[in-house]
Amino acid sequence: MAKTIVLTGGGTAGHVTTNLNLIPLLTPHFERIVYLGSADGPEKKLLLSFLERNKGVKKDVLEGGTTVEFYPIPVVKLRRSLDFSNLLIPVKLYRAVKQTKGLLEKIKPEVIFSKGGYVSLPVALASKNIPLVIHESDYSLGLANKIAVKYADVVATTFEDTAKKVKHGIYIGPPLAPNNSSSTLEQDKKRLRQKFNPDNLPLCVIMGGSQGAKSINEAVFGAVDELTKNCQIVHIVGRGKGNALRHKNYIQVEFVDDLSELLSLANFAITRGGSNSLFELLAHQIPMLIIPLKKGSRGDQVENARYFSKKGYALVLDDQDLNSTTLIENFRALKSKAPIIMASMQNAIPSNSLTKLANIIVRACK
């Protein structure tokens, strides 16, 4: 049995979730799992929440005896805008890599898995002589992964086209968590129906990613009268992004701990274009309206949305065209085209992608 694995990746919840989903599959192979993440990002909080749900006798020991630890590392956010602080990035990154390298020398992992995001870059750059496996969710490589891929032994990808463009690329599909047993799922559905959809109406989940989305939120607030006609709306606004809006058939929440459970009830979704969210919706075969983030991003959400539209999985509304009126129009179109979209979604996702990724990581051990 290999003894130690390092997991890294963060900045947003999507980068962390895959790592957490992998942990149950990695525990038979590793006695120690170490998560390296930022001190003030979502990594530690989400990991602690995971451990609370899956703890053994001690809070940091999983059933079976595998220990899980978290160590903060210095991180350097790579800014795409013209900013004077960008001049300091090389110096800050050098220091972060040096400190992380010292930490890796103490941990002595047999393998490193990186989910990407700027949080992961110092770990990837410090991974010399340690096998490194990377996963890329989006259609094109993120900035951190573009740099880190040079050090990787394997680059697993969600999109098939992406794997063909990178050295050591392997297409596995989206590493989603496995579904619960049917009995447990029915219990969860009953509880969630009582909480989110007591009148058992067609349910639409609206979400803007873990950070929320201001433009989507404002459009929804102005369209709530129409959106809630014969439809229950669960609006995930993001932490600190809510308001005092109250309306029949409308529920506003800042965050949902287990989105997969809620999506098991959903008939429609309105979402940003992050790959993890899109494939989660695809796995549940939920017709979706994608409003990809364009301004302030590298264009990955636009590429993801274009791919899903081409495949017939979604409708797309440009963020620059988003307002309450266009949101209503596109939501009506989504409901009318839902049967066609659902037919396109059949057998769209490879099976056992998460297991494939875990097997790749285990095989990469030195």
N, C-alpha and C positions, 0 to 999 in steps of 0.2 A: 504493500500500500504506500503510495506517495504520501508524504506527511503534510506538506504545506502548499496552499495556493493563494496567490494574491489576486483579488478582484479590484477593479478600478473603473471609474466612469461616473459622470455626474454633471451638475449644473442645472439639469432639469430632471423631473421625475422619470421621464421616459428612459433616460440613460441608466437609472438605478434599477428600474423594474426588472429588466432582463437579468441582471445580476442576482436579484432576490429570487426570481423564478428558477435560476440555475442551482441555487444552494441545495435544495432537496436531492437533486440528481448528482451533486458532487460529494455529498457527505459519505457515501459508501467508499469513496476513493481517497478522501483526504481527512486527516485527523485534525487539521487546523485550517481555518479559512480566515484570511486577513483582508479587510476592506480598507483601501487607501482612498480618501476623499478629502474634500475641502472642509475646513473647520466650521464654516457658516452656511454651507449649502444644504440641499435636501438629503444628502446621502446618509448622514448619521441618524437623522430623525426617522427616515423610512426604514433603515436597517433595525433600529431599536424597536420600531413598531412591528416589524417582521418577527424579531426575536420574541417579543411579548406574546405573539400568537402561536409561536412554535417552540417555546422554551422547554428544556428538560428540567432537571432538578435545580440547576442554576440558570440565571437569566442569560448567560452567554454560552451555554452548553446546550446543543440540540439533542433531541432524542437519538440515541446511538453513540453519543459521546464526543461528537465533533465540536470543537470550540470555535467561536466566532469572535473576532476582535476588530475594532475600528481604530485606525490611526489617522489623524489629520496630517495633511501634507501642504506645503505652500503651493499655490496655484497661480497661474498667470492667465488672465482673460485676454484672448486675442481679439482686438477690436478691428472692425472692418472700416470704420469711419476714420477720417483724417483727425488725428488727435495727438497732441504733443506727448501724451503719456506713452504712445506707441514707441517712441524713441528709447524708452527705458525697458522695453520688453526683452531684448537680448540679455541684458544684465540680470533682470529678475528671473528669467527662465534659466539662465546658467546657475544661479543660486538655488533655484527650486530643484533642478535636476541633481545638483551636487548633494543637497540635503536628502533627497529621495533615494539616491544611490546608496548613501550611508545607511538609511533605514532598511533597504532591501538586503544589504550585506548582513544585517542583524537578523532579519526575518528568514533569509535563506529559502525562498520558495522554489519548488520544483517547476512551476509554471506560473505565468501571469495571464489573466484574461482582462482585456480592456473593452468596455462598451463604447468608448469614445467620449466626446465632449472635451472642453478645454481642461477640465479637472484631470483627465487621464494622461495628458501630454507629458508631464514630468516623469511619470512612471514608465511610459513607453520609451522615452529617451534614455532612461537610466537602466533599461532592461538588458544591457549587454551581457551575453553569456547565459541568459535565462530565456527559455522558450516563451515567445509572446504570441498569443492568439487575439485577434481583433474581430469585432463584429461591426459592420456598417449597416445601419437601418435604411438610409435614404438612397435614392436613385443615383446620386453622385456623392463622392466622399466629402465628409465634413472637413473643415480646415485642419483640425487636430489630427484626424485620421490620414489626411493627405501627407502630413509630416511623419506620423507614426508608422505608416505602412511600410516605410523603408526598413524598419527594424523588425517587422512581423514575420513569423514563420508561416502563419495561416491568416488569411483575411476571409472570414465568413460573411456572406451578404444576404440581404433580404430579397433584392432584385436580381434576376438572372443576368441581365445585361451588365450589371455592375461587376460581377465576378469575372466576366470576360475581359474587363479593362484593367485589372490589377494583377500584379505578380502574386502567386500563391493564392489566388482567389478561388473560393469554393461557394457555390450557391446552395443555401440550405432553406431559404424562405424565412418568414418571420418567426422568431423564437418565442411564441406565445405560451403562457401557462396552460397546462392541460385542464380540460373541463372537469368540474367536480362530478361525483357520481350522481346519477339521476335522482336518487332519493334525497340527497343533500341539496341538490339544485332546486327541487320542488319546495323544500322547506324554506330556502332562501327566497324563492319567488313569492311565496305566500307572505312572508314577513315584509318584503320590499313592496309588494302590491298594497298592503295595508298602509305603508308609510308614504309611498310616492304616487300611487294610482288607485285610490280607494274606489273610484267609480268605474274602473276597468275600461277606460277609454283607450283608443290608439295613443301610444306614448312616444313622444319625441324627446330625445336627450340633446341638449345644446351645450357644447363645451368648446373652450378656447385654449386647451392645453392646461398644464399644471399652473401656469402663471395667469390664466384668464386671458381675455381679449377685449380690449376697450371698445373697438369699433363694432364687434359682434354684440357685446352687451348693450350698447346704446341703441343699436338697431332693434334688438329684441324688446327692449323697454318700450320703444315707440310702436311696436307691432303686436303687442301682447293681446290686444282685443281680438285681432284676426287669427293669430296663431293658436289661440285657445278655443276656437270654435270647433267643437266635436273632437278635441284633441287635448291630452294632458301633456304639459310641458314641464320637464325637469331641467332647470337652467343652472349649469355649473359655472359660476361667475369668476372664480379664482379668489385666492385669499386676499381679503381686504378690498375686494372690488364690488361688493354688493351694495344694495340700497334698500329702502324701506318699501319697495313695491309689493303690494298684495293684490292678488287677482284670483278669481275662480279658475280652476284647472291649471294653475301655475305655481310651481314650487321652486324657490331659489335656494341654492346651497353654494358654499364657497369651495368645497372640495369633497370628493367621494373616495373613501379609503379603498374600496374594492369595486372598481368601475366595472369589471367583468360581470359581477352579480347584477348590477343595475342594467347593463346592456342585455342581459338575458330576458328582460321584459320589453325592450324597446322595439318599436316598429319603424322608426325613422331617427336620423341624427343630423345635426348641423354642427360642423366641426372645422377646426383649422386643418392644415395639411401635414402635420407631423406623421411620419411613417408608422410609429408604434400605434397611434390612435387609429389610423386608417386601416391597418391590418387587423386590429382588434375588432373594428366594426365589420370588416369583411368576413372574419371568422364567424361572427354571429349572423352574417347575411342580413345586415341592416342597410337598406337604401340610405344614401347619405348625400347631403349637400356640402361640398367642400368650399371653404372660403380661405384660400391659402394666404399666409403672410408673405408679403412681397417687400415692402419697405423695411429696411433695417435688417434684412436677412440675406443669405447668400443665394437665394432662389431655389433652395431645396424643396420647399413646400409647393412651389409652383410646378416643379418637375414631378413631384409625387402626384399632385392633383391631375396633371396632364396625363400621366400614365393611367390613373384610375378612370378618368373620363374616357380614354381611348379603349380601355377594356370593357367599358359599359357598366362599371361598378358605381358610378357617381355622377351627379351634376356638379358643375363648378360655377361659382360666382366670384368675379374679381373683387378684391377688397376695395379697390378704388371706386367700384360701382355700387358698393354696399350702402344701403339705407333701409329704412323701415319698409318702404314701398317695394323695393327690389327683393327684399328678404321674403315678403309675403308672396310675391309673384313666383319666386323660385321654390318656395315651400309647397305651393299649390302644384307646381309642375312635378316636384319630387313625389308627392302623393299619387298623382295620376300615372306616373311612370314606374312606380314601385314594383309592380309585377314583372315588368321587363328587366329591371335592374336585378331583382332577386334571381331571375332565371340565369342571368349572366354570371352570378356569383357562385353557382353550383360547382363544387370541386375546384375552386380557384386557388386554394392554399395547399402546399405540400404537407403531408402528414408528418408528425414527430420531428418538427424542425428543432425544438428545444432539446430533445434527446440527441439528435445529430450533433448539435453544438457541444453538448456536454461530452460526447464521445470524442469529438475532435480535440477538446481541451485535455482530456485524460491521455489521449494518445501522444500529445505533444510534450508530455512530461520528460524532463531530462533524466 
